[in-house]
């Protein structure tokens, strides 16, 4: 059964946009055309093809979510996520902290972060790319600015490809509050590449004002996650080793997530129920203490002591002591060849 040149061009465009093999889409279109021929045998070839294309296109939009957005489809595996952050709450805390310190109080007042009697002020000149009518005034009680990020590896399209790479998906607004997700399982989602991003990873933005969906998919192929994480020529990136952690943190944009690899020396539980993981490496000097890694107690773990694990997260330290630092992990990937079961 033939396909007109016009339809073939549209199929090729869908294949490139969605990352689906062109031949697969052709067969899908022909199957729809054959089904419609059986239902409406009196249609001309041109009428039949037009109806088949309409159903074919509708199926794609329903299946891959493009009914909501033109954002491309990505196929990936999640292995980490931040908690939900409220930037408004963080700004309030910073303002109160600065006001509470006699040495920084006047600076906070001069910078319009807080009133003279300690009421936090809204310092944002714009909100959602529009002038902020509340700029310089006390925050409204119902004002929030939610954010959450997910991490993993992904390829563009509906299967894993040679472009598999480490990614971050940024979710802003109320969409960040309720996200269903599955870790370490192939999923598909939509996102736009963040403009003007020079970070050493794929930086994606979730679709604005639409629920974020990580759709679990059945894919037999197993991507080489370790290879995708270990090195990236461009943008240049590699996994951080324990001896280089502090220097890596200080020399880079501190908003950039760090991939940290180490051997699990011990796992303990803090008073707040979080896991305190001590990481070691043969390149650490014998006299150097193990690196402390803090992981939420709600985050599942499948590794035990002596496993070699790659964590994603950032460095935290006490304001008055840069030597007292630890790694806050948002998730991890435990390569099977280095895994010793535990949890």
MIVO-137543 format. One record per residue (C-alpha): residue number from 1; chain; x, y, z. Coordinates in pm, whole numbers, padded with zeros to 5 digits. Each point is the difference from the previous one (the first is absolute). Layout:
N
<zator milum="NUM" papa="A" c1="X" c2="Y" c3="Z"/>
...
END
This chain:
343
<zator milum="1" papa="A" c1="00000" c2="00000" c3="00000"/>
<zator milum="2" papa="A" c1="00147" c2="00335" c3="-00106"/>
<zator milum="3" papa="A" c1="00048" c2="00322" c3="00195"/>
<zator milum="4" papa="A" c1="-00002" c2="00335" c3="-00174"/>
<zator milum="5" papa="A" c1="00311" c2="00217" c3="-00005"/>
<zator milum="6" papa="A" c1="-00172" c2="00266" c3="00213"/>
<zator milum="7" papa="A" c1="-00085" c2="-00250" c3="00275"/>
<zator milum="8" papa="A" c1="00348" c2="-00153" c3="-00016"/>
<zator milum="9" papa="A" c1="00150" c2="00344" c3="00066"/>
<zator milum="10" papa="A" c1="-00226" c2="00048" c3="00302"/>
<zator milum="11" papa="A" c1="00089" c2="-00346" c3="00131"/>
<zator milum="12" papa="A" c1="00371" c2="00082" c3="-00035"/>
<zator milum="13" papa="A" c1="-00059" c2="00322" c3="00195"/>
<zator milum="14" papa="A" c1="-00174" c2="-00189" c3="00282"/>
<zator milum="15" papa="A" c1="00281" c2="-00257" c3="00007"/>
<zator milum="16" papa="A" c1="00260" c2="00271" c3="00048"/>
<zator milum="17" papa="A" c1="-00207" c2="00193" c3="00256"/>
<zator milum="18" papa="A" c1="-00101" c2="-00296" c3="00215"/>
<zator milum="19" papa="A" c1="00305" c2="-00219" c3="-00050"/>
<zator milum="20" papa="A" c1="-00207" c2="-00291" c3="-00134"/>
<zator milum="21" papa="A" c1="00142" c2="-00208" c3="-00290"/>
<zator milum="22" papa="A" c1="-00150" c2="00122" c3="-00326"/>
<zator milum="23" papa="A" c1="-00076" c2="-00352" c3="-00120"/>
<zator milum="24" papa="A" c1="-00197" c2="-00068" c3="00318"/>
<zator milum="25" papa="A" c1="-00217" c2="00306" c3="-00062"/>
<zator milum="26" papa="A" c1="-00056" c2="-00099" c3="-00362"/>
<zator milum="27" papa="A" c1="-00125" c2="-00342" c3="00103"/>
<zator milum="28" papa="A" c1="-00222" c2="00158" c3="00263"/>
<zator milum="29" papa="A" c1="-00153" c2="00233" c3="-00259"/>
<zator milum="30" papa="A" c1="-00059" c2="-00284" c3="-00247"/>
<zator milum="31" papa="A" c1="-00170" c2="-00207" c3="00268"/>
<zator milum="32" papa="A" c1="-00238" c2="00288" c3="00079"/>
<zator milum="33" papa="A" c1="-00068" c2="00046" c3="-00370"/>
<zator milum="34" papa="A" c1="-00081" c2="-00368" c3="-00043"/>
<zator milum="35" papa="A" c1="-00237" c2="00003" c3="00298"/>
<zator milum="36" papa="A" c1="-00184" c2="00302" c3="-00136"/>
<zator milum="37" papa="A" c1="-00022" c2="-00158" c3="-00346"/>
<zator milum="38" papa="A" c1="-00185" c2="-00295" c3="00154"/>
<zator milum="39" papa="A" c1="-00238" c2="00235" c3="00182"/>
<zator milum="40" papa="A" c1="-00059" c2="00238" c3="-00293"/>
<zator milum="41" papa="A" c1="00060" c2="-00190" c3="-00326"/>
<zator milum="42" papa="A" c1="-00171" c2="00269" c3="-00215"/>
<zator milum="43" papa="A" c1="00258" c2="00269" c3="00074"/>
<zator milum="44" papa="A" c1="00238" c2="00110" c3="-00271"/>
<zator milum="45" papa="A" c1="00373" c2="-00049" c3="00053"/>
<zator milum="46" papa="A" c1="00047" c2="00369" c3="00073"/>
<zator milum="47" papa="A" c1="-00288" c2="00010" c3="00250"/>
<zator milum="48" papa="A" c1="00124" c2="-00316" c3="00167"/>
<zator milum="49" papa="A" c1="00351" c2="00137" c3="00039"/>
<zator milum="50" papa="A" c1="-00123" c2="00329" c3="00146"/>
<zator milum="51" papa="A" c1="-00211" c2="-00179" c3="00261"/>
<zator milum="52" papa="A" c1="00284" c2="-00241" c3="00078"/>
<zator milum="53" papa="A" c1="00241" c2="00289" c3="00050"/>
<zator milum="54" papa="A" c1="-00244" c2="00179" c3="00229"/>
<zator milum="55" papa="A" c1="-00029" c2="-00307" c3="00222"/>
<zator milum="56" papa="A" c1="00373" c2="-00069" c3="-00021"/>
<zator milum="57" papa="A" c1="00086" c2="00353" c3="00112"/>
<zator milum="58" papa="A" c1="-00263" c2="-00005" c3="00276"/>
<zator milum="59" papa="A" c1="00138" c2="-00328" c3="00135"/>
<zator milum="60" papa="A" c1="00349" c2="00148" c3="00017"/>
<zator milum="61" papa="A" c1="-00119" c2="00310" c3="00181"/>
<zator milum="62" papa="A" c1="-00192" c2="-00206" c3="00254"/>
<zator milum="63" papa="A" c1="00279" c2="-00252" c3="00049"/>
<zator milum="64" papa="A" c1="00295" c2="00236" c3="00032"/>
<zator milum="65" papa="A" c1="-00167" c2="00294" c3="00168"/>
<zator milum="66" papa="A" c1="00050" c2="00250" c3="-00278"/>
<zator milum="67" papa="A" c1="-00366" c2="00085" c3="00043"/>
<zator milum="68" papa="A" c1="00131" c2="00222" c3="00279"/>
<zator milum="69" papa="A" c1="00333" c2="00122" c3="-00133"/>
<zator milum="70" papa="A" c1="00253" c2="-00019" c3="-00280"/>
<zator milum="71" papa="A" c1="00268" c2="-00096" c3="00254"/>
<zator milum="72" papa="A" c1="00192" c2="-00309" c3="-00115"/>
<zator milum="73" papa="A" c1="-00035" c2="-00344" c3="00154"/>
<zator milum="74" papa="A" c1="00292" c2="-00141" c3="00201"/>
<zator milum="75" papa="A" c1="00058" c2="-00358" c3="00109"/>
<zator milum="76" papa="A" c1="00199" c2="-00035" c3="00317"/>
<zator milum="77" papa="A" c1="00064" c2="-00150" c3="00340"/>
<zator milum="78" papa="A" c1="-00043" c2="00204" c3="00318"/>
<zator milum="79" papa="A" c1="00233" c2="-00049" c3="00294"/>
<zator milum="80" papa="A" c1="-00042" c2="00315" c3="00205"/>
<zator milum="81" papa="A" c1="-00211" c2="00304" c3="00090"/>
<zator milum="82" papa="A" c1="00011" c2="00296" c3="00234"/>
<zator milum="83" papa="A" c1="-00261" c2="00074" c3="00260"/>
<zator milum="84" papa="A" c1="-00259" c2="00264" c3="-00091"/>
<zator milum="85" papa="A" c1="00159" c2="00339" c3="00061"/>
<zator milum="86" papa="A" c1="-00188" c2="00324" c3="00058"/>
<zator milum="87" papa="A" c1="00225" c2="00285" c3="-00110"/>
<zator milum="88" papa="A" c1="-00227" c2="00255" c3="00170"/>
<zator milum="89" papa="A" c1="00046" c2="-00176" c3="00331"/>
<zator milum="90" papa="A" c1="00377" c2="-00012" c3="-00057"/>
<zator milum="91" papa="A" c1="00008" c2="00376" c3="-00071"/>
<zator milum="92" papa="A" c1="-00194" c2="00066" c3="00319"/>
<zator milum="93" papa="A" c1="00239" c2="-00211" c3="00206"/>
<zator milum="94" papa="A" c1="00304" c2="00173" c3="-00148"/>
<zator milum="95" papa="A" c1="-00145" c2="00345" c3="00073"/>
<zator milum="96" papa="A" c1="-00082" c2="-00089" c3="00362"/>
<zator milum="97" papa="A" c1="00343" c2="-00156" c3="00051"/>
<zator milum="98" papa="A" c1="00177" c2="00311" c3="-00129"/>
<zator milum="99" papa="A" c1="-00222" c2="00229" c3="00208"/>
<zator milum="100" papa="A" c1="00058" c2="-00209" c3="00313"/>
<zator milum="101" papa="A" c1="00377" c2="00049" c3="-00029"/>
<zator milum="102" papa="A" c1="00103" c2="00352" c3="00119"/>
<zator milum="103" papa="A" c1="00292" c2="-00005" c3="-00244"/>
<zator milum="104" papa="A" c1="-00220" c2="-00056" c3="-00307"/>
<zator milum="105" papa="A" c1="-00326" c2="00165" c3="00109"/>
<zator milum="106" papa="A" c1="00059" c2="00340" c3="-00163"/>
<zator milum="107" papa="A" c1="00120" c2="-00164" c3="-00322"/>
<zator milum="108" papa="A" c1="-00323" c2="-00201" c3="-00019"/>
<zator milum="109" papa="A" c1="-00205" c2="00317" c3="00056"/>
<zator milum="110" papa="A" c1="00199" c2="00198" c3="-00260"/>
<zator milum="111" papa="A" c1="-00046" c2="-00277" c3="-00257"/>
<zator milum="112" papa="A" c1="-00377" c2="00003" c3="00060"/>
<zator milum="113" papa="A" c1="-00002" c2="-00359" c3="00120"/>
<zator milum="114" papa="A" c1="-00169" c2="00084" c3="00328"/>
<zator milum="115" papa="A" c1="-00168" c2="00290" c3="00181"/>
<zator milum="116" papa="A" c1="00167" c2="00169" c3="00295"/>
<zator milum="117" papa="A" c1="-00215" c2="-00204" c3="00238"/>
<zator milum="118" papa="A" c1="00082" c2="-00334" c3="-00166"/>
<zator milum="119" papa="A" c1="-00280" c2="-00062" c3="-00251"/>
<zator milum="120" papa="A" c1="00134" c2="-00173" c3="-00317"/>
<zator milum="121" papa="A" c1="-00057" c2="00191" c3="-00325"/>
<zator milum="122" papa="A" c1="-00052" c2="-00140" c3="-00350"/>
<zator milum="123" papa="A" c1="00328" c2="00073" c3="-00189"/>
<zator milum="124" papa="A" c1="-00116" c2="-00136" c3="-00338"/>
<zator milum="125" papa="A" c1="-00036" c2="00265" c3="-00268"/>
<zator milum="126" papa="A" c1="-00162" c2="-00251" c3="-00237"/>
<zator milum="127" papa="A" c1="-00209" c2="-00314" c3="00047"/>
<zator milum="128" papa="A" c1="-00065" c2="-00233" c3="-00293"/>
<zator milum="129" papa="A" c1="00178" c2="00252" c3="-00228"/>
<zator milum="130" papa="A" c1="-00247" c2="00274" c3="00096"/>
<zator milum="131" papa="A" c1="00047" c2="00303" c3="00228"/>
<zator milum="132" papa="A" c1="-00069" c2="-00095" c3="00362"/>
<zator milum="133" papa="A" c1="-00267" c2="00234" c3="00143"/>
<zator milum="134" papa="A" c1="00102" c2="-00111" c3="00350"/>
<zator milum="135" papa="A" c1="00367" c2="00096" c3="-00042"/>
<zator milum="136" papa="A" c1="00140" c2="00162" c3="00316"/>
<zator milum="137" papa="A" c1="-00308" c2="-00082" c3="00206"/>
<zator milum="138" papa="A" c1="-00057" c2="-00269" c3="00267"/>
<zator milum="139" papa="A" c1="-00065" c2="-00342" c3="-00151"/>
<zator milum="140" papa="A" c1="-00364" c2="-00094" c3="-00042"/>
<zator milum="141" papa="A" c1="-00104" c2="-00286" c3="00226"/>
<zator milum="142" papa="A" c1="-00102" c2="-00216" c3="-00295"/>
<zator milum="143" papa="A" c1="00316" c2="00072" c3="-00202"/>
<zator milum="144" papa="A" c1="00210" c2="-00305" c3="-00086"/>
<zator milum="145" papa="A" c1="00256" c2="-00093" c3="-00262"/>
<zator milum="146" papa="A" c1="00033" c2="-00376" c3="-00008"/>
<zator milum="147" papa="A" c1="00279" c2="-00192" c3="-00170"/>
<zator milum="148" papa="A" c1="00110" c2="-00361" c3="-00033"/>
<zator milum="149" papa="A" c1="00262" c2="-00172" c3="-00213"/>
<zator milum="150" papa="A" c1="00031" c2="-00358" c3="-00123"/>
<zator milum="151" papa="A" c1="00325" c2="-00164" c3="-00111"/>
<zator milum="152" papa="A" c1="00091" c2="-00299" c3="-00212"/>
<zator milum="153" papa="A" c1="00112" c2="-00094" c3="-00350"/>
<zator milum="154" papa="A" c1="-00206" c2="00034" c3="-00316"/>
<zator milum="155" papa="A" c1="-00005" c2="-00003" c3="-00380"/>
<zator milum="156" papa="A" c1="-00215" c2="00207" c3="-00229"/>
<zator milum="157" papa="A" c1="-00287" c2="-00200" c3="-00147"/>
<zator milum="158" papa="A" c1="-00181" c2="-00316" c3="00098"/>
<zator milum="159" papa="A" c1="00300" c2="-00229" c3="00047"/>
<zator milum="160" papa="A" c1="00351" c2="00007" c3="00142"/>
<zator milum="161" papa="A" c1="00257" c2="00123" c3="-00252"/>
<zator milum="162" papa="A" c1="00362" c2="00099" c3="-00036"/>
<zator milum="163" papa="A" c1="-00085" c2="00345" c3="00140"/>
<zator milum="164" papa="A" c1="-00069" c2="-00141" c3="00349"/>
<zator milum="165" papa="A" c1="00118" c2="00258" c3="00254"/>
<zator milum="166" papa="A" c1="-00038" c2="00130" c3="00353"/>
<zator milum="167" papa="A" c1="-00293" c2="00241" c3="00034"/>
<zator milum="168" papa="A" c1="-00188" c2="00224" c3="00239"/>
<zator milum="169" papa="A" c1="-00372" c2="00073" c3="-00044"/>
<zator milum="170" papa="A" c1="-00106" c2="00327" c3="00165"/>
<zator milum="171" papa="A" c1="-00361" c2="00025" c3="00120"/>
<zator milum="172" papa="A" c1="-00132" c2="00338" c3="00112"/>
<zator milum="173" papa="A" c1="-00322" c2="00117" c3="00161"/>
<zator milum="174" papa="A" c1="-00282" c2="-00210" c3="00139"/>
<zator milum="175" papa="A" c1="00095" c2="-00285" c3="-00237"/>
<zator milum="176" papa="A" c1="00293" c2="-00070" c3="00232"/>
<zator milum="177" papa="A" c1="-00230" c2="-00088" c3="00290"/>
<zator milum="178" papa="A" c1="-00141" c2="-00328" c3="-00132"/>
<zator milum="179" papa="A" c1="00212" c2="-00215" c3="-00230"/>
<zator milum="180" papa="A" c1="-00034" c2="-00376" c3="-00028"/>
<zator milum="181" papa="A" c1="00321" c2="-00170" c3="-00104"/>
<zator milum="182" papa="A" c1="00176" c2="-00336" c3="-00007"/>
<zator milum="183" papa="A" c1="00374" c2="-00037" c3="00060"/>
<zator milum="184" papa="A" c1="00243" c2="-00217" c3="-00199"/>
<zator milum="185" papa="A" c1="-00266" c2="-00097" c3="-00256"/>
<zator milum="186" papa="A" c1="-00033" c2="00121" c3="-00363"/>
<zator milum="187" papa="A" c1="-00238" c2="00295" c3="-00022"/>
<zator milum="188" papa="A" c1="-00104" c2="00252" c3="-00262"/>
<zator milum="189" papa="A" c1="-00065" c2="00367" c3="00064"/>
<zator milum="190" papa="A" c1="-00005" c2="00333" c3="-00180"/>
<zator milum="191" papa="A" c1="00226" c2="00299" c3="00047"/>
<zator milum="192" papa="A" c1="00160" c2="00290" c3="-00183"/>
<zator milum="193" papa="A" c1="00374" c2="00059" c3="-00002"/>
<zator milum="194" papa="A" c1="00069" c2="00298" c3="00222"/>
<zator milum="195" papa="A" c1="00118" c2="00298" c3="-00199"/>
<zator milum="196" papa="A" c1="00339" c2="00158" c3="00066"/>
<zator milum="197" papa="A" c1="00102" c2="-00290" c3="00222"/>
<zator milum="198" papa="A" c1="00375" c2="-00061" c3="00005"/>
<zator milum="199" papa="A" c1="-00014" c2="-00263" c3="00271"/>
<zator milum="200" papa="A" c1="00192" c2="-00326" c3="-00063"/>
<zator milum="201" papa="A" c1="-00314" c2="-00209" c3="-00032"/>
<zator milum="202" papa="A" c1="-00334" c2="00000" c3="-00181"/>
<zator milum="203" papa="A" c1="-00211" c2="00265" c3="00173"/>
<zator milum="204" papa="A" c1="-00373" c2="-00035" c3="-00068"/>
<zator milum="205" papa="A" c1="-00307" c2="00198" c3="00103"/>
<zator milum="206" papa="A" c1="-00331" c2="-00176" c3="00058"/>
<zator milum="207" papa="A" c1="-00306" c2="00125" c3="-00187"/>
<zator milum="208" papa="A" c1="-00147" c2="00305" c3="00171"/>
<zator milum="209" papa="A" c1="-00346" c2="-00029" c3="00156"/>
<zator milum="210" papa="A" c1="-00037" c2="-00367" c3="-00092"/>
<zator milum="211" papa="A" c1="00028" c2="-00299" c3="00234"/>
<zator milum="212" papa="A" c1="00337" c2="-00172" c3="-00022"/>
<zator milum="213" papa="A" c1="-00032" c2="-00363" c3="-00101"/>
<zator milum="214" papa="A" c1="00272" c2="-00264" c3="00012"/>
<zator milum="215" papa="A" c1="-00161" c2="-00278" c3="-00201"/>
<zator milum="216" papa="A" c1="00144" c2="-00345" c3="00072"/>
<zator milum="217" papa="A" c1="00080" c2="-00178" c3="-00327"/>
<zator milum="218" papa="A" c1="00094" c2="-00357" c3="-00085"/>
<zator milum="219" papa="A" c1="00338" c2="00013" c3="-00170"/>
<zator milum="220" papa="A" c1="00208" c2="-00315" c3="-00023"/>
<zator milum="221" papa="A" c1="00333" c2="00167" c3="-00074"/>
<zator milum="222" papa="A" c1="00219" c2="00088" c3="00296"/>
<zator milum="223" papa="A" c1="00183" c2="00329" c3="-00043"/>
<zator milum="224" papa="A" c1="00360" c2="00039" c3="00115"/>
<zator milum="225" papa="A" c1="-00068" c2="00248" c3="00278"/>
<zator milum="226" papa="A" c1="00352" c2="-00017" c3="00140"/>
<zator milum="227" papa="A" c1="00154" c2="00096" c3="-00335"/>
<zator milum="228" papa="A" c1="-00244" c2="00290" c3="-00035"/>
<zator milum="229" papa="A" c1="00096" c2="00132" c3="00344"/>
<zator milum="230" papa="A" c1="00374" c2="-00061" c3="-00002"/>
<zator milum="231" papa="A" c1="00105" c2="00256" c3="-00256"/>
<zator milum="232" papa="A" c1="-00130" c2="00263" c3="-00236"/>
<zator milum="233" papa="A" c1="00230" c2="00171" c3="-00251"/>
<zator milum="234" papa="A" c1="-00238" c2="00286" c3="-00066"/>
<zator milum="235" papa="A" c1="-00110" c2="00157" c3="00214"/>
<zator milum="236" papa="A" c1="00304" c2="-00122" c3="00197"/>
<zator milum="237" papa="A" c1="-00099" c2="-00196" c3="00309"/>
<zator milum="238" papa="A" c1="00120" c2="-00300" c3="00196"/>
<zator milum="239" papa="A" c1="-00088" c2="-00173" c3="00326"/>
<zator milum="240" papa="A" c1="00163" c2="00167" c3="00301"/>
<zator milum="241" papa="A" c1="00235" c2="-00209" c3="00210"/>
<zator milum="242" papa="A" c1="00000" c2="00034" c3="00379"/>
<zator milum="243" papa="A" c1="00339" c2="00176" c3="00032"/>
<zator milum="244" papa="A" c1="-00114" c2="00266" c3="-00249"/>
<zator milum="245" papa="A" c1="-00344" c2="00067" c3="00148"/>
<zator milum="246" papa="A" c1="00067" c2="00325" c3="00186"/>
<zator milum="247" papa="A" c1="00209" c2="00151" c3="-00281"/>
<zator milum="248" papa="A" c1="-00263" c2="-00102" c3="-00255"/>
<zator milum="249" papa="A" c1="-00270" c2="00168" c3="00206"/>
<zator milum="250" papa="A" c1="00196" c2="00323" c3="00050"/>
<zator milum="251" papa="A" c1="00114" c2="00036" c3="-00361"/>
<zator milum="252" papa="A" c1="-00338" c2="-00050" c3="-00168"/>
<zator milum="253" papa="A" c1="-00344" c2="00156" c3="-00005"/>
<zator milum="254" papa="A" c1="-00144" c2="-00127" c3="00326"/>
<zator milum="255" papa="A" c1="-00341" c2="-00045" c3="-00162"/>
<zator milum="256" papa="A" c1="00144" c2="-00278" c3="-00216"/>
<zator milum="257" papa="A" c1="-00075" c2="-00348" c3="00137"/>
<zator milum="258" papa="A" c1="00307" c2="-00211" c3="00076"/>
<zator milum="259" papa="A" c1="00039" c2="-00366" c3="-00087"/>
<zator milum="260" papa="A" c1="00209" c2="-00154" c3="00280"/>
<zator milum="261" papa="A" c1="00135" c2="-00355" c3="-00001"/>
<zator milum="262" papa="A" c1="00122" c2="-00188" c3="00304"/>
<zator milum="263" papa="A" c1="00012" c2="-00328" c3="00190"/>
<zator milum="264" papa="A" c1="-00257" c2="-00040" c3="00277"/>
<zator milum="265" papa="A" c1="00193" c2="-00038" c3="00324"/>
<zator milum="266" papa="A" c1="-00290" c2="00022" c3="00246"/>
<zator milum="267" papa="A" c1="-00373" c2="00083" c3="00009"/>
<zator milum="268" papa="A" c1="-00161" c2="00152" c3="00307"/>
<zator milum="269" papa="A" c1="-00333" c2="00163" c3="00085"/>
<zator milum="270" papa="A" c1="-00016" c2="00353" c3="00141"/>
<zator milum="271" papa="A" c1="-00232" c2="00116" c3="00276"/>
<zator milum="272" papa="A" c1="-00228" c2="00146" c3="-00270"/>
<zator milum="273" papa="A" c1="-00021" c2="-00331" c3="-00187"/>
<zator milum="274" papa="A" c1="00233" c2="00091" c3="-00286"/>
<zator milum="275" papa="A" c1="00282" c2="-00227" c3="-00112"/>
<zator milum="276" papa="A" c1="00356" c2="00107" c3="00067"/>
<zator milum="277" papa="A" c1="00223" c2="-00185" c3="-00245"/>
<zator milum="278" papa="A" c1="00379" c2="00005" c3="00041"/>
<zator milum="279" papa="A" c1="00185" c2="-00016" c3="-00331"/>
<zator milum="280" papa="A" c1="00355" c2="-00114" c3="-00055"/>
<zator milum="281" papa="A" c1="00234" c2="-00033" c3="-00297"/>
<zator milum="282" papa="A" c1="00342" c2="-00151" c3="-00043"/>
<zator milum="283" papa="A" c1="00127" c2="00343" c3="-00113"/>
<zator milum="284" papa="A" c1="-00089" c2="00158" c3="00335"/>
<zator milum="285" papa="A" c1="00298" c2="00034" c3="00229"/>
<zator milum="286" papa="A" c1="-00011" c2="-00240" c3="00292"/>
<zator milum="287" papa="A" c1="-00017" c2="00288" c3="00247"/>
<zator milum="288" papa="A" c1="-00285" c2="00176" c3="-00181"/>
<zator milum="289" papa="A" c1="-00348" c2="-00059" c3="00144"/>
<zator milum="290" papa="A" c1="-00263" c2="-00171" c3="-00209"/>
<zator milum="291" papa="A" c1="-00233" c2="00235" c3="-00188"/>
<zator milum="292" papa="A" c1="-00342" c2="00030" c3="00163"/>
<zator milum="293" papa="A" c1="-00297" c2="-00037" c3="-00235"/>
<zator milum="294" papa="A" c1="-00350" c2="00082" c3="00124"/>
<zator milum="295" papa="A" c1="-00296" c2="-00169" c3="-00174"/>
<zator milum="296" papa="A" c1="-00367" c2="00043" c3="00090"/>
<zator milum="297" papa="A" c1="-00144" c2="-00283" c3="00205"/>
<zator milum="298" papa="A" c1="-00296" c2="-00008" c3="-00240"/>
<zator milum="299" papa="A" c1="00224" c2="-00081" c3="-00295"/>
<zator milum="300" papa="A" c1="00026" c2="-00379" c3="-00059"/>
<zator milum="301" papa="A" c1="00344" c2="-00160" c3="-00007"/>
<zator milum="302" papa="A" c1="00098" c2="-00331" c3="-00160"/>
<zator milum="303" papa="A" c1="00371" c2="-00001" c3="00082"/>
<zator milum="304" papa="A" c1="00197" c2="-00118" c3="00298"/>
<zator milum="305" papa="A" c1="00341" c2="00059" c3="00153"/>
<zator milum="306" papa="A" c1="00295" c2="-00027" c3="-00244"/>
<zator milum="307" papa="A" c1="-00218" c2="00083" c3="-00302"/>
<zator milum="308" papa="A" c1="00139" c2="00264" c3="-00236"/>
<zator milum="309" papa="A" c1="-00272" c2="00257" c3="-00062"/>
<zator milum="310" papa="A" c1="-00042" c2="00318" c3="-00205"/>
<zator milum="311" papa="A" c1="-00197" c2="00267" c3="00187"/>
<zator milum="312" papa="A" c1="-00153" c2="00319" c3="-00140"/>
<zator milum="313" papa="A" c1="-00023" c2="00302" c3="00226"/>
<zator milum="314" papa="A" c1="00192" c2="00298" c3="00134"/>
<zator milum="315" papa="A" c1="00241" c2="00102" c3="00275"/>
<zator milum="316" papa="A" c1="-00113" c2="00165" c3="00324"/>
<zator milum="317" papa="A" c1="00222" c2="00147" c3="00269"/>
<zator milum="318" papa="A" c1="-00023" c2="00201" c3="00318"/>
<zator milum="319" papa="A" c1="00017" c2="00374" c3="-00065"/>
<zator milum="320" papa="A" c1="00279" c2="00047" c3="00253"/>
<zator milum="321" papa="A" c1="00206" c2="-00305" c3="-00095"/>
<zator milum="322" papa="A" c1="00064" c2="-00098" c3="-00362"/>
<zator milum="323" papa="A" c1="00192" c2="-00308" c3="00117"/>
<zator milum="324" papa="A" c1="-00318" c2="-00141" c3="00151"/>
<zator milum="325" papa="A" c1="-00186" c2="-00102" c3="-00316"/>
<zator milum="326" papa="A" c1="-00214" c2="-00288" c3="-00117"/>
<zator milum="327" papa="A" c1="-00170" c2="-00117" c3="-00317"/>
<zator milum="328" papa="A" c1="-00380" c2="00027" c3="-00018"/>
<zator milum="329" papa="A" c1="-00125" c2="-00266" c3="-00241"/>
<zator milum="330" papa="A" c1="-00325" c2="00026" c3="-00196"/>
<zator milum="331" papa="A" c1="00031" c2="-00351" c3="-00138"/>
<zator milum="332" papa="A" c1="00246" c2="-00251" c3="-00134"/>
<zator milum="333" papa="A" c1="00082" c2="-00265" c3="-00257"/>
<zator milum="334" papa="A" c1="00156" c2="-00326" c3="00122"/>
<zator milum="335" papa="A" c1="00167" c2="-00180" c3="-00296"/>
<zator milum="336" papa="A" c1="-00085" c2="-00368" c3="00017"/>
<zator milum="337" papa="A" c1="00361" c2="-00109" c3="-00047"/>
<zator milum="338" papa="A" c1="00098" c2="00194" c3="00316"/>
<zator milum="339" papa="A" c1="-00315" c2="-00077" c3="00199"/>
<zator milum="340" papa="A" c1="-00008" c2="-00193" c3="00326"/>
<zator milum="341" papa="A" c1="-00368" c2="-00038" c3="00101"/>
<zator milum="342" papa="A" c1="-00120" c2="00169" c3="00315"/>
<zator milum="343" papa="A" c1="-00244" c2="00273" c3="00094"/>
END
